[in-house]
């Protein structure tokens, strides 16, 4: 997902998506270890999506703190 798409989500939606991506990352790592991973580039994509979501969540938290 792109960052501008993620910015439209609320905090709860971002947390839900993050949880889903962490599960997917775990499954991909297990597939990689057993040699069943068909698209190795998918691991990189998921990892970057996780980083994007965590970054946006941190931005939202910082904006909420400075807004008070």
mmCIF file as gemmi writes it, N, C-alpha and C atoms, coordinates in Angstrom:
data_model
loop_
_atom_site.group_PDB
_atom_site.id
_atom_site.type_symbol
_atom_site.label_atom_id
_atom_site.label_alt_id
_atom_site.label_comp_id
_atom_site.label_asym_id
_atom_site.label_entity_id
_atom_site.label_seq_id
_atom_site.pdbx_PDB_ins_code
_atom_site.Cartn_x
_atom_site.Cartn_y
_atom_site.Cartn_z
_atom_site.occupancy
_atom_site.B_iso_or_equiv
_atom_site.pdbx_formal_charge
_atom_site.auth_seq_id
_atom_site.auth_asym_id
_atom_site.pdbx_PDB_model_num
ATOM 1 N N . UNK Axp A 1 ? 0.828 -1.186 0 1 0 ? 1 A 1
ATOM 2 C CA . UNK Axp A 1 ? 0 0 0 1 0 ? 1 A 1
ATOM 3 C C . UNK Axp A 1 ? 0.867 1.243 0 1 0 ? 1 A 1
ATOM 4 N N . UNK Axp A 2 ? 0.314 2.258 -0.557 1 0 ? 2 A 1
ATOM 5 C CA . UNK Axp A 2 ? 1.008 3.531 -0.592 1 0 ? 2 A 1
ATOM 6 C C . UNK Axp A 2 ? 0.691 4.321 0.675 1 0 ? 2 A 1
ATOM 7 N N . UNK Axp A 3 ? 1.591 5.214 1.028 1 0 ? 3 A 1
ATOM 8 C CA . UNK Axp A 3 ? 1.43 5.995 2.254 1 0 ? 3 A 1
ATOM 9 C C . UNK Axp A 3 ? 0.202 6.895 2.183 1 0 ? 3 A 1
ATOM 10 N N . UNK Axp A 4 ? -0.073 7.474 1.017 1 0 ? 4 A 1
ATOM 11 C CA . UNK Axp A 4 ? -1.234 8.368 0.939 1 0 ? 4 A 1
ATOM 12 C C . UNK Axp A 4 ? -2.543 7.593 1.078 1 0 ? 4 A 1
ATOM 13 N N . UNK Axp A 5 ? -2.554 6.326 0.709 1 0 ? 5 A 1
ATOM 14 C CA . UNK Axp A 5 ? -3.74 5.487 0.921 1 0 ? 5 A 1
ATOM 15 C C . UNK Axp A 5 ? -3.91 5.192 2.414 1 0 ? 5 A 1
ATOM 16 N N . UNK Axp A 6 ? -2.8 4.943 3.088 1 0 ? 6 A 1
ATOM 17 C CA . UNK Axp A 6 ? -2.848 4.612 4.51 1 0 ? 6 A 1
ATOM 18 C C . UNK Axp A 6 ? -3.244 5.814 5.363 1 0 ? 6 A 1
ATOM 19 N N . UNK Axp A 7 ? -2.947 7.005 4.909 1 0 ? 7 A 1
ATOM 20 C CA . UNK Axp A 7 ? -3.267 8.216 5.684 1 0 ? 7 A 1
ATOM 21 C C . UNK Axp A 7 ? -4.78 8.406 5.842 1 0 ? 7 A 1
ATOM 22 N N . UNK Axp A 8 ? -5.555 7.788 4.965 1 0 ? 8 A 1
ATOM 23 C CA . UNK Axp A 8 ? -7.015 7.928 5.057 1 0 ? 8 A 1
ATOM 24 C C . UNK Axp A 8 ? -7.598 7.05 6.151 1 0 ? 8 A 1
ATOM 25 N N . UNK Axp A 9 ? -6.829 6.079 6.639 1 0 ? 9 A 1
ATOM 26 C CA . UNK Axp A 9 ? -7.302 5.159 7.663 1 0 ? 9 A 1
ATOM 27 C C . UNK Axp A 9 ? -7.211 5.795 9.039 1 0 ? 9 A 1
ATOM 28 N N . UNK Axp A 10 ? -8.078 5.36 9.924 1 0 ? 10 A 1
ATOM 29 C CA . UNK Axp A 10 ? -8.017 5.786 11.313 1 0 ? 10 A 1
ATOM 30 C C . UNK Axp A 10 ? -7.033 4.914 12.077 1 0 ? 10 A 1
ATOM 31 N N . UNK Axp A 11 ? -6.841 5.237 13.342 1 0 ? 11 A 1
ATOM 32 C CA . UNK Axp A 11 ? -5.899 4.499 14.177 1 0 ? 11 A 1
ATOM 33 C C . UNK Axp A 11 ? -6.294 3.037 14.317 1 0 ? 11 A 1
ATOM 34 N N . UNK Axp A 12 ? -7.572 2.778 14.534 1 0 ? 12 A 1
ATOM 35 C CA . UNK Axp A 12 ? -8.037 1.4 14.713 1 0 ? 12 A 1
ATOM 36 C C . UNK Axp A 12 ? -7.826 0.584 13.441 1 0 ? 12 A 1
ATOM 37 N N . UNK Axp A 13 ? -8.079 1.197 12.294 1 0 ? 13 A 1
ATOM 38 C CA . UNK Axp A 13 ? -7.888 0.497 11.028 1 0 ? 13 A 1
ATOM 39 C C . UNK Axp A 13 ? -6.408 0.204 10.779 1 0 ? 13 A 1
ATOM 40 N N . UNK Axp A 14 ? -5.553 1.16 11.14 1 0 ? 14 A 1
ATOM 41 C CA . UNK Axp A 14 ? -4.115 0.948 10.971 1 0 ? 14 A 1
ATOM 42 C C . UNK Axp A 14 ? -3.62 -0.19 11.864 1 0 ? 14 A 1
ATOM 43 N N . UNK Axp A 15 ? -4.118 -0.231 13.099 1 0 ? 15 A 1
ATOM 44 C CA . UNK Axp A 15 ? -3.723 -1.298 14.016 1 0 ? 15 A 1
ATOM 45 C C . UNK Axp A 15 ? -4.182 -2.657 13.504 1 0 ? 15 A 1
ATOM 46 N N . UNK Axp A 16 ? -5.387 -2.7 12.954 1 0 ? 16 A 1
ATOM 47 C CA . UNK Axp A 16 ? -5.911 -3.947 12.397 1 0 ? 16 A 1
ATOM 48 C C . UNK Axp A 16 ? -5.052 -4.405 11.216 1 0 ? 16 A 1
ATOM 49 N N . UNK Axp A 17 ? -4.737 -3.474 10.33 1 0 ? 17 A 1
ATOM 50 C CA . UNK Axp A 17 ? -3.912 -3.799 9.155 1 0 ? 17 A 1
ATOM 51 C C . UNK Axp A 17 ? -2.51 -4.236 9.59 1 0 ? 17 A 1
ATOM 52 N N . UNK Axp A 18 ? -1.963 -3.582 10.6 1 0 ? 18 A 1
ATOM 53 C CA . UNK Axp A 18 ? -0.643 -3.946 11.113 1 0 ? 18 A 1
ATOM 54 C C . UNK Axp A 18 ? -0.659 -5.377 11.651 1 0 ? 18 A 1
ATOM 55 N N . UNK Axp A 19 ? -1.693 -5.708 12.394 1 0 ? 19 A 1
ATOM 56 C CA . UNK Axp A 19 ? -1.813 -7.061 12.946 1 0 ? 19 A 1
ATOM 57 C C . UNK Axp A 19 ? -1.889 -8.098 11.821 1 0 ? 19 A 1
ATOM 58 N N . UNK Axp A 20 ? -2.641 -7.802 10.778 1 0 ? 20 A 1
ATOM 59 C CA . UNK Axp A 20 ? -2.75 -8.712 9.635 1 0 ? 20 A 1
ATOM 60 C C . UNK Axp A 20 ? -1.403 -8.885 8.937 1 0 ? 20 A 1
ATOM 61 N N . UNK Axp A 21 ? -0.679 -7.782 8.782 1 0 ? 21 A 1
ATOM 62 C CA . UNK Axp A 21 ? 0.623 -7.854 8.112 1 0 ? 21 A 1
ATOM 63 C C . UNK Axp A 21 ? 1.647 -8.621 8.94 1 0 ? 21 A 1
ATOM 64 N N . UNK Axp A 22 ? 1.582 -8.482 10.258 1 0 ? 22 A 1
ATOM 65 C CA . UNK Axp A 22 ? 2.509 -9.223 11.107 1 0 ? 22 A 1
ATOM 66 C C . UNK Axp A 22 ? 2.245 -10.727 11.008 1 0 ? 22 A 1
ATOM 67 N N . UNK Axp A 23 ? 0.965 -11.103 10.929 1 0 ? 23 A 1
ATOM 68 C CA . UNK Axp A 23 ? 0.627 -12.516 10.735 1 0 ? 23 A 1
ATOM 69 C C . UNK Axp A 23 ? 1.137 -13.011 9.386 1 0 ? 23 A 1
ATOM 70 N N . UNK Axp A 24 ? 0.944 -12.188 8.359 1 0 ? 24 A 1
ATOM 71 C CA . UNK Axp A 24 ? 1.406 -12.556 7.021 1 0 ? 24 A 1
ATOM 72 C C . UNK Axp A 24 ? 2.925 -12.691 6.992 1 0 ? 24 A 1
ATOM 73 N N . UNK Axp A 25 ? 3.615 -11.789 7.675 1 0 ? 25 A 1
ATOM 74 C CA . UNK Axp A 25 ? 5.076 -11.853 7.726 1 0 ? 25 A 1
ATOM 75 C C . UNK Axp A 25 ? 5.53 -13.148 8.392 1 0 ? 25 A 1
ATOM 76 N N . UNK Axp A 26 ? 4.862 -13.528 9.462 1 0 ? 26 A 1
ATOM 77 C CA . UNK Axp A 26 ? 5.193 -14.775 10.148 1 0 ? 26 A 1
ATOM 78 C C . UNK Axp A 26 ? 5.005 -15.967 9.207 1 0 ? 26 A 1
ATOM 79 N N . UNK Axp A 27 ? 3.868 -15.996 8.515 1 0 ? 27 A 1
ATOM 80 C CA . UNK Axp A 27 ? 3.607 -17.1 7.593 1 0 ? 27 A 1
ATOM 81 C C . UNK Axp A 27 ? 4.628 -17.151 6.463 1 0 ? 27 A 1
ATOM 82 N N . UNK Axp A 28 ? 5.02 -15.993 5.964 1 0 ? 28 A 1
ATOM 83 C CA . UNK Axp A 28 ? 6.024 -15.956 4.898 1 0 ? 28 A 1
ATOM 84 C C . UNK Axp A 28 ? 7.374 -16.46 5.396 1 0 ? 28 A 1
ATOM 85 N N . UNK Axp A 29 ? 7.731 -16.086 6.624 1 0 ? 29 A 1
ATOM 86 C CA . UNK Axp A 29 ? 8.998 -16.58 7.183 1 0 ? 29 A 1
ATOM 87 C C . UNK Axp A 29 ? 8.985 -18.092 7.338 1 0 ? 29 A 1
ATOM 88 N N . UNK Axp A 30 ? 7.845 -18.645 7.75 1 0 ? 30 A 1
ATOM 89 C CA . UNK Axp A 30 ? 7.741 -20.099 7.891 1 0 ? 30 A 1
ATOM 90 C C . UNK Axp A 30 ? 7.846 -20.781 6.534 1 0 ? 30 A 1
ATOM 91 N N . UNK Axp A 31 ? 7.212 -20.206 5.518 1 0 ? 31 A 1
ATOM 92 C CA . UNK Axp A 31 ? 7.309 -20.756 4.172 1 0 ? 31 A 1
ATOM 93 C C . UNK Axp A 31 ? 8.741 -20.681 3.651 1 0 ? 31 A 1
ATOM 94 N N . UNK Axp A 32 ? 9.413 -19.596 3.978 1 0 ? 32 A 1
ATOM 95 C CA . UNK Axp A 32 ? 10.793 -19.419 3.531 1 0 ? 32 A 1
ATOM 96 C C . UNK Axp A 32 ? 11.703 -20.466 4.169 1 0 ? 32 A 1
ATOM 97 N N . UNK Axp A 33 ? 11.502 -20.729 5.445 1 0 ? 33 A 1
ATOM 98 C CA . UNK Axp A 33 ? 12.338 -21.702 6.15 1 0 ? 33 A 1
ATOM 99 C C . UNK Axp A 33 ? 12.132 -23.122 5.642 1 0 ? 33 A 1
ATOM 100 N N . UNK Axp A 34 ? 10.879 -23.42 5.22 1 0 ? 34 A 1
ATOM 101 C CA . UNK Axp A 34 ? 10.602 -24.781 4.738 1 0 ? 34 A 1
ATOM 102 C C . UNK Axp A 34 ? 10.816 -24.915 3.236 1 0 ? 34 A 1
ATOM 103 N N . UNK Axp A 35 ? 11.171 -23.823 2.578 1 0 ? 35 A 1
ATOM 104 C CA . UNK Axp A 35 ? 11.454 -23.87 1.153 1 0 ? 35 A 1
ATOM 105 C C . UNK Axp A 35 ? 10.211 -23.838 0.28 1 0 ? 35 A 1
ATOM 106 N N . UNK Axp A 36 ? 9.087 -23.394 0.807 1 0 ? 36 A 1
ATOM 107 C CA . UNK Axp A 36 ? 7.838 -23.366 0.064 1 0 ? 36 A 1
ATOM 108 C C . UNK Axp A 36 ? 7.464 -21.973 -0.442 1 0 ? 36 A 1
ATOM 109 N N . UNK Axp A 37 ? 8.3 -20.997 -0.219 1 0 ? 37 A 1
ATOM 110 C CA . UNK Axp A 37 ? 7.986 -19.625 -0.602 1 0 ? 37 A 1
ATOM 111 C C . UNK Axp A 37 ? 8.126 -19.472 -2.11 1 0 ? 37 A 1
ATOM 112 N N . UNK Axp A 38 ? 7.037 -19.076 -2.756 1 0 ? 38 A 1
ATOM 113 C CA . UNK Axp A 38 ? 7.06 -18.966 -4.215 1 0 ? 38 A 1
ATOM 114 C C . UNK Axp A 38 ? 7.574 -17.605 -4.695 1 0 ? 38 A 1
ATOM 115 N N . UNK Axp A 39 ? 7.288 -16.542 -3.919 1 0 ? 39 A 1
ATOM 116 C CA . UNK Axp A 39 ? 7.729 -15.195 -4.302 1 0 ? 39 A 1
ATOM 117 C C . UNK Axp A 39 ? 8.53 -14.572 -3.169 1 0 ? 39 A 1
ATOM 118 N N . UNK Axp A 40 ? 9.85 -14.7 -3.19 1 0 ? 40 A 1
ATOM 119 C CA . UNK Axp A 40 ? 10.68 -14.154 -2.114 1 0 ? 40 A 1
ATOM 120 C C . UNK Axp A 40 ? 10.564 -12.636 -1.969 1 0 ? 40 A 1
ATOM 121 N N . UNK Axp A 41 ? 10.215 -11.941 -3.021 1 0 ? 41 A 1
ATOM 122 C CA . UNK Axp A 41 ? 10.095 -10.484 -2.945 1 0 ? 41 A 1
ATOM 123 C C . UNK Axp A 41 ? 8.909 -10.055 -2.09 1 0 ? 41 A 1
ATOM 124 N N . UNK Axp A 42 ? 7.997 -10.963 -1.847 1 0 ? 42 A 1
ATOM 125 C CA . UNK Axp A 42 ? 6.824 -10.659 -1.039 1 0 ? 42 A 1
ATOM 126 C C . UNK Axp A 42 ? 7.223 -10.342 0.407 1 0 ? 42 A 1
ATOM 127 N N . UNK Axp A 43 ? 8.281 -10.957 0.895 1 0 ? 43 A 1
ATOM 128 C CA . UNK Axp A 43 ? 8.76 -10.709 2.258 1 0 ? 43 A 1
ATOM 129 C C . UNK Axp A 43 ? 9.178 -9.243 2.386 1 0 ? 43 A 1
ATOM 130 N N . UNK Axp A 44 ? 9.884 -8.754 1.393 1 0 ? 44 A 1
ATOM 131 C CA . UNK Axp A 44 ? 10.343 -7.369 1.393 1 0 ? 44 A 1
ATOM 132 C C . UNK Axp A 44 ? 9.164 -6.398 1.354 1 0 ? 44 A 1
ATOM 133 N N . UNK Axp A 45 ? 8.181 -6.705 0.538 1 0 ? 45 A 1
ATOM 134 C CA . UNK Axp A 45 ? 7.005 -5.849 0.409 1 0 ? 45 A 1
ATOM 135 C C . UNK Axp A 45 ? 6.24 -5.754 1.721 1 0 ? 45 A 1
ATOM 136 N N . UNK Axp A 46 ? 6.043 -6.884 2.377 1 0 ? 46 A 1
ATOM 137 C CA . UNK Axp A 46 ? 5.311 -6.902 3.644 1 0 ? 46 A 1
ATOM 138 C C . UNK Axp A 46 ? 6.087 -6.14 4.711 1 0 ? 46 A 1
ATOM 139 N N . UNK Axp A 47 ? 7.388 -6.345 4.745 1 0 ? 47 A 1
ATOM 140 C CA . UNK Axp A 47 ? 8.211 -5.656 5.737 1 0 ? 47 A 1
ATOM 141 C C . UNK Axp A 47 ? 8.128 -4.14 5.565 1 0 ? 47 A 1
ATOM 142 N N . UNK Axp A 48 ? 8.131 -3.683 4.336 1 0 ? 48 A 1
ATOM 143 C CA . UNK Axp A 48 ? 8.047 -2.239 4.083 1 0 ? 48 A 1
ATOM 144 C C . UNK Axp A 48 ? 6.673 -1.685 4.41 1 0 ? 48 A 1
ATOM 145 N N . UNK Axp A 49 ? 5.616 -2.47 4.149 1 0 ? 49 A 1
ATOM 146 C CA . UNK Axp A 49 ? 4.267 -2.036 4.511 1 0 ? 49 A 1
ATOM 147 C C . UNK Axp A 49 ? 4.137 -1.896 6.026 1 0 ? 49 A 1
ATOM 148 N N . UNK Axp A 50 ? 4.738 -2.818 6.756 1 0 ? 50 A 1
ATOM 149 C CA . UNK Axp A 50 ? 4.723 -2.74 8.222 1 0 ? 50 A 1
ATOM 150 C C . UNK Axp A 50 ? 5.416 -1.459 8.682 1 0 ? 50 A 1
ATOM 151 N N . UNK Axp A 51 ? 6.546 -1.157 8.077 1 0 ? 51 A 1
ATOM 152 C CA . UNK Axp A 51 ? 7.284 0.052 8.442 1 0 ? 51 A 1
ATOM 153 C C . UNK Axp A 51 ? 6.471 1.303 8.132 1 0 ? 51 A 1
ATOM 154 N N . UNK Axp A 52 ? 5.77 1.312 6.993 1 0 ? 52 A 1
ATOM 155 C CA . UNK Axp A 52 ? 4.937 2.463 6.642 1 0 ? 52 A 1
ATOM 156 C C . UNK Axp A 52 ? 3.849 2.687 7.687 1 0 ? 52 A 1
ATOM 157 N N . UNK Axp A 53 ? 3.19 1.609 8.065 1 0 ? 53 A 1
ATOM 158 C CA . UNK Axp A 53 ? 2.096 1.737 9.03 1 0 ? 53 A 1
ATOM 159 C C . UNK Axp A 53 ? 2.621 2.212 10.38 1 0 ? 53 A 1
ATOM 160 N N . UNK Axp A 54 ? 3.744 1.657 10.824 1 0 ? 54 A 1
ATOM 161 C CA . UNK Axp A 54 ? 4.306 2.08 12.103 1 0 ? 54 A 1
ATOM 162 C C . UNK Axp A 54 ? 4.717 3.553 12.061 1 0 ? 54 A 1
ATOM 163 N N . UNK Axp A 55 ? 5.231 3.996 10.942 1 0 ? 55 A 1
ATOM 164 C CA . UNK Axp A 55 ? 5.621 5.393 10.79 1 0 ? 55 A 1
ATOM 165 C C . UNK Axp A 55 ? 4.404 6.303 10.867 1 0 ? 55 A 1
ATOM 166 N N . UNK Axp A 56 ? 3.336 5.937 10.164 1 0 ? 56 A 1
ATOM 167 C CA . UNK Axp A 56 ? 2.125 6.746 10.19 1 0 ? 56 A 1
ATOM 168 C C . UNK Axp A 56 ? 1.498 6.776 11.583 1 0 ? 56 A 1
ATOM 169 N N . UNK Axp A 57 ? 1.537 5.661 12.282 1 0 ? 57 A 1
ATOM 170 C CA . UNK Axp A 57 ? 1.001 5.621 13.638 1 0 ? 57 A 1
ATOM 171 C C . UNK Axp A 57 ? 1.808 6.533 14.555 1 0 ? 57 A 1
ATOM 172 N N . UNK Axp A 58 ? 3.116 6.544 14.387 1 0 ? 58 A 1
ATOM 173 C CA . UNK Axp A 58 ? 3.962 7.42 15.197 1 0 ? 58 A 1
ATOM 174 C C . UNK Axp A 58 ? 3.681 8.883 14.88 1 0 ? 58 A 1
ATOM 175 N N . UNK Axp A 59 ? 3.477 9.189 13.604 1 0 ? 59 A 1
ATOM 176 C CA . UNK Axp A 59 ? 3.135 10.569 13.215 1 0 ? 59 A 1
ATOM 177 C C . UNK Axp A 59 ? 1.825 11.004 13.843 1 0 ? 59 A 1
ATOM 178 N N . UNK Axp A 60 ? 0.839 10.111 13.83 1 0 ? 60 A 1
ATOM 179 C CA . UNK Axp A 60 ? -0.459 10.442 14.405 1 0 ? 60 A 1
ATOM 180 C C . UNK Axp A 60 ? -0.344 10.667 15.909 1 0 ? 60 A 1
ATOM 181 N N . UNK Axp A 61 ? 0.44 9.838 16.586 1 0 ? 61 A 1
ATOM 182 C CA . UNK Axp A 61 ? 0.623 10.003 18.025 1 0 ? 61 A 1
ATOM 183 C C . UNK Axp A 61 ? 1.304 11.326 18.337 1 0 ? 61 A 1
ATOM 184 N N . UNK Axp A 62 ? 2.312 11.66 17.545 1 0 ? 62 A 1
ATOM 185 C CA . UNK Axp A 62 ? 3.045 12.9 17.773 1 0 ? 62 A 1
ATOM 186 C C . UNK Axp A 62 ? 2.138 14.111 17.513 1 0 ? 62 A 1
ATOM 187 N N . UNK Axp A 63 ? 1.321 14.025 16.488 1 0 ? 63 A 1
ATOM 188 C CA . UNK Axp A 63 ? 0.411 15.123 16.17 1 0 ? 63 A 1
ATOM 189 C C . UNK Axp A 63 ? -0.62 15.285 17.289 1 0 ? 63 A 1
ATOM 190 N N . UNK Axp A 64 ? -1.083 14.168 17.847 1 0 ? 64 A 1
ATOM 191 C CA . UNK Axp A 64 ? -2.057 14.238 18.94 1 0 ? 64 A 1
ATOM 192 C C . UNK Axp A 64 ? -1.439 14.844 20.188 1 0 ? 64 A 1
ATOM 193 N N . UNK Axp A 65 ? -0.182 14.529 20.455 1 0 ? 65 A 1
ATOM 194 C CA . UNK Axp A 65 ? 0.491 15.07 21.634 1 0 ? 65 A 1
ATOM 195 C C . UNK Axp A 65 ? 0.726 16.574 21.498 1 0 ? 65 A 1
ATOM 196 N N . UNK Axp A 66 ? 1.125 17.02 20.33 1 0 ? 66 A 1
ATOM 197 C CA . UNK Axp A 66 ? 1.391 18.452 20.139 1 0 ? 66 A 1
ATOM 198 C C . UNK Axp A 66 ? 0.096 19.247 20.041 1 0 ? 66 A 1
ATOM 199 N N . UNK Axp A 67 ? -1 18.581 19.676 1 0 ? 67 A 1
ATOM 200 C CA . UNK Axp A 67 ? -2.286 19.262 19.575 1 0 ? 67 A 1
ATOM 201 C C . UNK Axp A 67 ? -2.927 19.534 20.915 1 0 ? 67 A 1
ATOM 202 N N . UNK Axp A 68 ? -2.447 18.917 21.972 1 0 ? 68 A 1
ATOM 203 C CA . UNK Axp A 68 ? -3.045 19.096 23.293 1 0 ? 68 A 1
ATOM 204 C C . UNK Axp A 68 ? -2.497 20.296 23.999 1 0 ? 68 A 1
